[in-house]
Amino acid sequence: MLGAERLLKVPGTIGGAVYMNAGDTGRERFFGDLVVWVQAIDKTGQAKKLTKEECRFGYRSSRFQSTGEIILKAKLQLKQATKEEIEEAAKDILVRKMHHPAGATVGSTFKNPDYDHAGRLIEQCGLKGKRIGGAKISEKHANFIINEDSATAVDVKALIDLMKSSVKEKFNVDLQEEVRYIGEW
Ligand SMILES: Cc1cc2nc3c(=O)[nH]c(=O)nc-3n(C[C@H](O)[C@H](O)[C@H](O)COP(=O)(O)OP(=O)(O)OC[C@H]3O[C@@H](n4cnc5c(N)ncnc54)[C@H](O)[C@@H]3O)c2cc1C
């Protein structure tokens, strides 16, 4: 079935994909496009069924990032397709993902700003390969941080802060994290 291939090489669960509105590497195709409805439970314990529109999907965003609702179920609408069509769509995504580094990483650190790529801006700041503690900015793609050697969350956050401040200083662009912090930072 066509549609699910956009989650190729995106590790995680359906709940995480809905919450993050995960997608392939571009800004055009999102997991939310496939959603018909989502069943969720709010902080008062009340279950609700939300339409796609009510989920307020955007680029790596959804209503769930502000409501704190827990996603229980989702109904997806995929498209019947031939084996060849599916293979072609999957190949297209895999080729684009070949630019992503392997290794211990949480994926893209920042969302791409309008009309540009976070990785390009970070690279132009000369930060590829920059290391703090056990964490390093990938030499293959500057929007990825690699845990090279028992990196701590503090190492990773220090690199993130450096990437943000360098891009702000050089390009006056405010990078927005795609990764999410747990706890107080
Ligand atoms: C190597 C690598 C490549 C990646 N490539 C991509 C990519 O191409 N595209 C992309 O979009 N992402 C990518 N990611 C990021 C990640 O895989 C996605 O964001 C994925 O959707 C996260 O799913 P998860 O289940 O792991 O969620 P988690 O990372 O565990 O959680 C993400 C957020 O969702 C919330 N959440 C999870 N489940 C629920 C639920 N049931 N109800 C409410 N909230 C919930 C969590 O609280 C958290 O805030 C990549 C990550 C890695 C490591």
The ligand as a Gaussian input file, in Angstrom:
#p B3LYP/6-31G(d) Opt

LIG

0 1
 C       18.377000       7.551000      12.609000
 C       17.129000       8.374000      12.742000
 C       16.532000       8.866000      11.596000
 C       15.376000       9.635000      11.703000
 N       14.797000      10.094000      10.544000
 C       13.651000      10.795000      10.625000
 C       13.001000      11.246000       9.421000
 O       13.444000      11.024000       8.297000
 N       11.827000      11.908000       9.565000
 C       11.280000      12.187000      10.784000
 O       10.212000      12.774000      10.831000
 N       11.882000      11.778000      11.925000
 C       13.043000      11.098000      11.881000
 N       13.655000      10.681000      13.030000
 C       13.083000      11.069000      14.333000
 C       12.106000      10.011000      14.944000
 O       12.336000       8.735000      14.422000
 C       10.658000      10.418000      14.691000
 O       10.394000      11.676000      15.288000
 C        9.664000       9.383000      15.218000
 O        8.372000       9.727000      14.754000
 C        9.690000       9.314000      16.729000
 O        8.862000       8.215000      17.133000
 P        9.015000       7.503000      18.554000
 O        7.916000       6.521000      18.674000
 O       10.421000       7.043000      18.730000
 O        8.734000       8.706000      19.544000
 P        9.659000       9.239000      20.736000
 O       10.944000       9.778000      20.143000
 O        9.694000       8.232000      21.805000
 O        8.774000      10.455000      21.177000
 C        8.678000      11.632000      20.397000
 C        7.633000      12.514000      21.083000
 O        6.350000      11.905000      20.852000
 C        5.680000      11.749000      22.086000
 N        4.869000      10.520000      21.968000
 C        5.280000       9.310000      21.573000
 N        4.254000       8.424000      21.583000
 C        3.155000       9.127000      22.007000
 C        1.783000       8.778000      22.245000
 N        1.306000       7.541000      22.033000
 N        0.949000       9.759000      22.690000
 C        1.414000      11.017000      22.909000
 N        2.691000      11.398000      22.712000
 C        3.557000      10.457000      22.273000
 C        6.788000      11.630000      23.136000
 O        6.323000      12.028000      24.402000
 C        7.832000      12.608000      22.597000
 O        7.580000      13.938000      22.993000
 C       14.810000       9.923000      12.964000
 C       15.414000       9.412000      14.118000
 C       16.553000       8.634000      14.013000
 C       17.169000       8.073000      15.261000

